[in-house]
Amino acid sequence: MAKNSGAFAVNDRINHEMYGPGTITDLSQQRTTIEFDTNGRHKFMTSMVQLERSDVAAPTKPVRAARAKKTAGTAAKKTAGTVAKKTAGTAAKKTAGTAAKKTKTKK
């Protein structure tokens, strides 16, 4: 394994003894960040990491579907439902509080 990671650049394909093939995503004098094909992202001390160049092509990442946007009608329904729930809860608390006060005053 080549120990001189200074010979590498960002977006270079490499192979690591433990984690396998990956792509260098960030490189500085202190740290080297590598996105491995099957083992996620890892950071290494540049002076300690042992890498070798790789001819293995990077896998294609699946395209994520765009999230559906909320329509004005959906937002209005949620707001109306929330207001109705809060109003009903407040009314129930007021009724219970009034009943408790009436029983205390009767004694």
MDTraj code that builds the backbone (N, CA, C; nanometers):
import mdtraj as md
import numpy as np

residues = "MET ALA LYS ASN SER GLY ALA PHE ALA VAL ASN ASP ARG ILE ASN HIS GLU MET TYR GLY PRO GLY THR ILE THR ASP LEU SER GLN GLN ARG THR THR ILE GLU PHE ASP THR ASN GLY ARG HIS LYS PHE MET THR SER MET VAL GLN LEU GLU ARG SER ASP VAL ALA ALA PRO THR LYS PRO VAL ARG ALA ALA ARG ALA LYS LYS THR ALA GLY THR ALA ALA LYS LYS THR ALA GLY THR VAL ALA LYS LYS THR ALA GLY THR ALA ALA LYS LYS THR ALA GLY THR ALA ALA LYS LYS THR LYS THR LYS LYS".split()
xyz = np.array([
    [0.0836, -0.1185, 0.0000],
    [0.0000, 0.0000, 0.0000],
    [0.0877, 0.1242, 0.0000],
    [0.0483, 0.2231, -0.0782],
    [0.1217, 0.3494, -0.0831],
    [0.0876, 0.4307, 0.0408],
    [0.1883, 0.4842, 0.1067],
    [0.1648, 0.5620, 0.2267],
    [0.1591, 0.7103, 0.1954],
    [0.2089, 0.7536, 0.0816],
    [0.2147, 0.8941, 0.0465],
    [0.0802, 0.9396, -0.0074],
    [-0.0069, 0.9908, 0.0831],
    [-0.1378, 1.0356, 0.0375],
    [-0.1303, 1.1745, -0.0235],
    [-0.0139, 1.2391, -0.0192],
    [0.0038, 1.3688, -0.0827],
    [-0.0008, 1.3578, -0.2348],
    [0.0145, 1.2374, -0.2874],
    [0.0114, 1.2157, -0.4314],
    [-0.1316, 1.2057, -0.4837],
    [-0.2297, 1.2135, -0.3942],
    [-0.3701, 1.2004, -0.4327],
    [-0.4370, 1.3371, -0.4362],
    [-0.5514, 1.3443, -0.5026],
    [-0.6279, 1.4682, -0.5112],
    [-0.7758, 1.4368, -0.4871],
    [-0.8549, 1.5401, -0.4654],
    [-0.9985, 1.5236, -0.4466],
    [-1.0574, 1.4589, -0.5722],
    [-1.1513, 1.3696, -0.5539],
    [-1.2201, 1.2912, -0.6582],
    [-1.1365, 1.1775, -0.7141],
    [-1.0199, 1.1523, -0.6587],
    [-0.9409, 1.0354, -0.6994],
    [-1.0058, 0.9097, -0.6437],
    [-1.0066, 0.8045, -0.7235],
    [-1.0555, 0.6747, -0.6784],
    [-0.9406, 0.6026, -0.6115],
    [-0.9666, 0.5484, -0.4910],
    [-0.8613, 0.4812, -0.4144],
    [-0.9134, 0.3470, -0.3632],
    [-0.8225, 0.2705, -0.3039],
    [-0.8592, 0.1470, -0.2367],
    [-0.7922, 0.1491, -0.0994],
    [-0.8696, 0.1176, 0.0038],
    [-0.8182, 0.1119, 0.1405],
    [-0.8217, -0.0340, 0.1837],
    [-0.7220, -0.0747, 0.2585],
    [-0.7084, -0.2148, 0.2980],
    [-0.8311, -0.2659, 0.3741],
    [-0.8873, -0.1835, 0.4637],
    [-0.9985, -0.2285, 0.5467],
    [-1.1358, -0.1956, 0.4867],
    [-1.1506, -0.0769, 0.4282],
    [-1.2811, -0.0301, 0.3837],
    [-1.3100, -0.0515, 0.2353],
    [-1.2105, -0.0852, 0.1571],
    [-1.2313, -0.1131, 0.0158],
    [-1.2252, 0.0109, -0.0713],
    [-1.2894, 0.0063, -0.1904],
    [-1.2824, 0.1188, -0.2835],
    [-1.3630, 0.2389, -0.2362],
    [-1.3120, 0.3569, -0.2726],
    [-1.3802, 0.4798, -0.2344],
    [-1.3301, 0.5972, -0.3153],
    [-1.3856, 0.7155, -0.2861],
    [-1.3499, 0.8392, -0.3546],
    [-1.3081, 0.9419, -0.2513],
    [-1.1960, 1.0081, -0.2736],
    [-1.1509, 1.1130, -0.1830],
    [-1.2421, 1.2342, -0.2027],
    [-1.3057, 1.2799, -0.0934],
    [-1.3982, 1.3930, -0.1020],
    [-1.3390, 1.5214, -0.0454],
    [-1.2413, 1.5109, 0.0452],
    [-1.1766, 1.6287, 0.1029],
    [-1.0344, 1.5903, 0.1393],
    [-0.9421, 1.6811, 0.1144],
    [-0.8014, 1.6513, 0.1376],
    [-0.7322, 1.7761, 0.1901],
    [-0.6684, 1.7639, 0.3071],
    [-0.5904, 1.8743, 0.3629],
    [-0.4610, 1.8156, 0.4195],
    [-0.3779, 1.9011, 0.4763],
    [-0.2521, 1.8517, 0.5331],
    [-0.2775, 1.7629, 0.6540],
    [-0.3863, 1.7899, 0.7279],
    [-0.4143, 1.7129, 0.8492],
    [-0.5098, 1.5963, 0.8273],
    [-0.6141, 1.6162, 0.7480],
    [-0.7199, 1.5156, 0.7346],
    [-0.7494, 1.4808, 0.5883],
    [-0.7844, 1.3545, 0.5677],
    [-0.8315, 1.3070, 0.4379],
    [-0.9684, 1.2436, 0.4601],
    [-1.0684, 1.2908, 0.3873],
    [-1.2030, 1.2352, 0.3986],
    [-1.2313, 1.1528, 0.2737],
    [-1.2798, 1.0312, 0.2973],
    [-1.3057, 0.9388, 0.1876],
    [-1.4480, 0.8859, 0.1990],
    [-1.5218, 0.8891, 0.0882],
    [-1.6554, 0.8307, 0.0801],
    [-1.6391, 0.6926, 0.0177],
    [-1.6535, 0.5891, 0.1007],
    [-1.6356, 0.4524, 0.0530],
    [-1.7638, 0.4011, -0.0109],
    [-1.7493, 0.3126, -0.1078],
    [-1.8633, 0.2624, -0.1828],
    [-1.9639, 0.1890, -0.0946],
    [-1.9157, 0.1093, -0.0009],
    [-2.0062, 0.0303, 0.0823],
    [-1.9943, 0.0593, 0.2313],
    [-1.9008, 0.1432, 0.2722],
    [-1.8779, 0.1657, 0.4147],
    [-1.8963, 0.3096, 0.4592],
    [-1.9569, 0.3934, 0.3774],
    [-1.9854, 0.5303, 0.4178],
    [-1.8645, 0.6209, 0.4157],
    [-1.8756, 0.7337, 0.4862],
    [-1.7711, 0.8356, 0.4878],
    [-1.6845, 0.8192, 0.6127],
    [-1.5528, 0.8259, 0.5925],
    [-1.4578, 0.8156, 0.7038],
    [-1.3499, 0.9221, 0.6881],
    [-1.3004, 0.9708, 0.8028],
    [-1.1915, 1.0685, 0.8031],
    [-1.0669, 1.0020, 0.8591],
    [-0.9531, 1.0344, 0.7974],
    [-0.8255, 0.9779, 0.8383],
    [-0.7237, 1.0890, 0.8552],
    [-0.6225, 1.0636, 0.9372],
    [-0.5086, 1.1550, 0.9446],
    [-0.4285, 1.1348, 0.8161],
    [-0.4034, 1.2422, 0.7451],
    [-0.3368, 1.2333, 0.6151],
    [-0.2009, 1.1661, 0.6265],
    [-0.1277, 1.1955, 0.7336],
    [0.0070, 1.1396, 0.7478],
    [0.0060, 0.9897, 0.7791],
    [-0.1080, 0.9356, 0.8249],
    [-0.1137, 0.7951, 0.8661],
    [-0.1879, 0.7033, 0.7679],
    [-0.2758, 0.7583, 0.6855],
    [-0.3598, 0.6745, 0.6009],
    [-0.2774, 0.6062, 0.4914],
    [-0.3099, 0.4792, 0.4670],
    [-0.2416, 0.4025, 0.3633],
    [-0.3417, 0.3736, 0.2514],
    [-0.3150, 0.4314, 0.1353],
    [-0.4054, 0.4202, 0.0214],
    [-0.3310, 0.3739, -0.1021],
    [-0.4058, 0.3199, -0.1951],
    [-0.3505, 0.2906, -0.3275],
    [-0.4541, 0.3296, -0.4314],
    [-0.4088, 0.3679, -0.5468],
    [-0.4997, 0.4077, -0.6541],
    [-0.5836, 0.2875, -0.6980],
    [-0.7040, 0.3174, -0.7454],
    [-0.7951, 0.2120, -0.7870],
    [-0.8530, 0.2463, -0.9235],
    [-0.8754, 0.1436, -1.0033],
    [-0.9390, 0.1604, -1.1341],
    [-1.0876, 0.1259, -1.1280],
    [-1.1362, 0.0892, -1.0088],
    [-1.2765, 0.0523, -0.9928],
    [-1.3616, 0.1786, -1.0045],
    [-1.4590, 0.1777, -1.0947],
    [-1.5456, 0.2940, -1.1152],
    [-1.6397, 0.3121, -0.9965],
    [-1.6724, 0.4354, -0.9680],
    [-1.7648, 0.4649, -0.8583],
    [-1.9038, 0.4162, -0.8944],
    [-1.9759, 0.3591, -0.7988],
    [-2.1124, 0.3139, -0.8289],
    [-2.2048, 0.4335, -0.8500],
    [-2.3064, 0.4143, -0.9307],
    [-2.4027, 0.5226, -0.9530],
    [-2.4998, 0.5254, -0.8358],
    [-2.5252, 0.6447, -0.7849],
    [-2.6177, 0.6593, -0.6727],
    [-2.7596, 0.6681, -0.7278],
    [-2.8561, 0.6031, -0.6611],
    [-2.9938, 0.6094, -0.7090],
    [-3.0480, 0.7523, -0.6966],
    [-3.1286, 0.7910, -0.7929],
    [-3.1890, 0.9240, -0.7925],
    [-3.3103, 0.9198, -0.7010],
    [-3.3153, 1.0129, -0.6077],
    [-3.4275, 1.0174, -0.5148],
    [-3.5429, 1.0950, -0.5774],
    [-3.6627, 1.0450, -0.5559],
    [-3.7814, 1.1117, -0.6088],
    [-3.8049, 1.2411, -0.5335],
    [-3.8513, 1.3408, -0.6041],
    [-3.8806, 1.4697, -0.5412],
    [-4.0013, 1.4550, -0.4501],
    [-3.9962, 1.5256, -0.3399],
    [-4.1050, 1.5214, -0.2428],
    [-4.2235, 1.6032, -0.2936],
    [-4.3430, 1.5521, -0.2751],
    [-4.4628, 1.6213, -0.3221],
    [-4.4835, 1.7484, -0.2401],
    [-4.5153, 1.8575, -0.3091],
    [-4.5381, 1.9839, -0.2406],
    [-4.6807, 1.9896, -0.1883],
    [-4.6960, 2.0573, -0.0752],
    [-4.8288, 2.0743, -0.0180],
    [-4.9048, 2.1785, -0.0982],
    [-5.0332, 2.1541, -0.1147],
    [-5.1169, 2.2512, -0.1853],
    [-5.1800, 2.3449, -0.0831],
    [-5.2339, 2.4542, -0.1284],
    [-5.2970, 2.5510, -0.0394],
    [-5.4155, 2.4884, 0.0324],
    [-5.4902, 2.4022, -0.0345],
    [-5.6061, 2.3365, 0.0263],
    [-5.5659, 2.2468, 0.1420],
    [-5.4568, 2.1739, 0.1274],
    [-5.4095, 2.0856, 0.2337],
    [-5.3665, 2.1663, 0.3546],
    [-5.2947, 2.2753, 0.3323],
    [-5.2485, 2.3594, 0.4426],
    [-5.3667, 2.4222, 0.5156],
    [-5.4707, 2.4642, 0.4431],
    [-5.5887, 2.5254, 0.5048],
    [-5.6637, 2.4236, 0.5899],
    [-5.6755, 2.2998, 0.5421],
    [-5.7441, 2.1956, 0.6181],
    [-5.6718, 2.1684, 0.7488],
    [-5.5382, 2.1601, 0.7443],
    [-5.4613, 2.1336, 0.8649],
    [-5.4774, 2.2479, 0.9642],
    [-5.4715, 2.3698, 0.9177],
    [-5.4854, 2.4851, 1.0056],
    [-5.6231, 2.4865, 1.0693],
    [-5.7278, 2.4628, 0.9922],
    [-5.8640, 2.4631, 1.0446],
    [-5.8823, 2.3517, 1.1476],
    [-5.8290, 2.2353, 1.1208],
    [-5.8398, 2.1228, 1.2140],
    [-5.7665, 2.1500, 1.3438],
    [-5.6500, 2.2113, 1.3361],
    [-5.5730, 2.2429, 1.4550],
    [-5.6452, 2.3458, 1.5399],
    [-5.7000, 2.4478, 1.4770],
    [-5.7728, 2.5518, 1.5494],
    [-5.8948, 2.4911, 1.6176],
    [-5.9670, 2.4029, 1.5480],
    [-6.0862, 2.3404, 1.6042],
    [-6.0499, 2.2554, 1.7261],
    [-5.9399, 2.1819, 1.7188],
    [-5.8975, 2.0984, 1.8308],
    [-5.8603, 2.1847, 1.9508],
    [-5.7846, 2.2927, 1.9266],
    [-5.7434, 2.3800, 2.0362],
    [-5.8642, 2.4464, 2.1005],
    [-5.9596, 2.4900, 2.0209],
    [-6.0796, 2.5569, 2.0719],
    [-6.1618, 2.4597, 2.1561],
    [-6.1787, 2.3372, 2.1097],
    [-6.2563, 2.2367, 2.1829],
    [-6.1887, 2.2035, 2.3155],
    [-6.0581, 2.1917, 2.3147],
    [-5.9839, 2.1612, 2.4374],
    [-5.9931, 2.2740, 2.5378],
    [-5.9849, 2.3978, 2.4925],
    [-5.9939, 2.5142, 2.5801],
    [-6.1334, 2.5247, 2.6392],
    [-6.2351, 2.4998, 2.5593],
    [-6.3736, 2.5059, 2.6070],
    [-6.3974, 2.3999, 2.7138],
    [-6.3459, 2.2825, 2.6960],
    [-6.3630, 2.1744, 2.7936],
    [-6.2944, 2.2108, 2.9255],
    [-6.1774, 2.2711, 2.9193],
    [-6.1058, 2.3114, 3.0404],
    [-6.1827, 2.4200, 3.1142],
    [-6.2378, 2.5165, 3.0407],
    [-6.3136, 2.6248, 3.1027],
    [-6.4386, 2.5705, 3.1708],
    [-6.5085, 2.4769, 3.1073],
    [-6.6290, 2.4177, 3.1631],
    [-6.5953, 2.3417, 3.2909],
    [-6.4883, 2.2660, 3.2894],
    [-6.4485, 2.1891, 3.4074],
    [-6.4083, 2.2830, 3.5208],
    [-6.3393, 2.3911, 3.4889],
    [-6.2971, 2.4881, 3.5900],
    [-6.4163, 2.5596, 3.6508],
    [-6.5154, 2.5939, 3.5714],
    [-6.6359, 2.6626, 3.6185],
    [-6.7161, 2.5711, 3.7102],
    [-6.7277, 2.4430, 3.6746],
    [-6.8015, 2.3473, 3.7563],
    [-6.7328, 2.3292, 3.8915],
    [-6.6012, 2.3263, 3.8923],
    [-6.5265, 2.3106, 4.0175],
    [-6.5459, 2.4330, 4.1066],
    [-6.5486, 2.5514, 4.0504],
    [-6.5691, 2.6738, 4.1280],
    [-6.7089, 2.6767, 4.1888],
    [-6.8092, 2.6315, 4.1147],
    [-6.9476, 2.6314, 4.1636],
    [-6.9625, 2.5370, 4.2826],
    [-6.8981, 2.4195, 4.2767],
    [-6.9085, 2.3254, 4.3884],
    [-6.8385, 2.3799, 4.5113],
    [-6.7309, 2.4542, 4.4975],
    [-6.6602, 2.5120, 4.6114],
    [-6.7433, 2.6233, 4.6756],
    [-6.8122, 2.7014, 4.5981],
    [-6.8895, 2.8123, 4.6508],
    [-7.0175, 2.7651, 4.7189],
    [-7.0713, 2.6489, 4.6847],
    [-7.1933, 2.5968, 4.7448],
    [-7.1692, 2.5500, 4.8873],
    [-7.0506, 2.5110, 4.9219],
    [-7.0222, 2.4547, 5.0553],
    [-7.0186, 2.5560, 5.1597],
])
top = md.Topology()
chain = top.add_chain()
for i, resn in enumerate(residues, 1):
    res = top.add_residue(resn, chain, resSeq=i)
    for name in ("N", "CA", "C"):
        top.add_atom(name, md.element.get_by_symbol(name[0]), res)
traj = md.Trajectory(xyz[None], top)
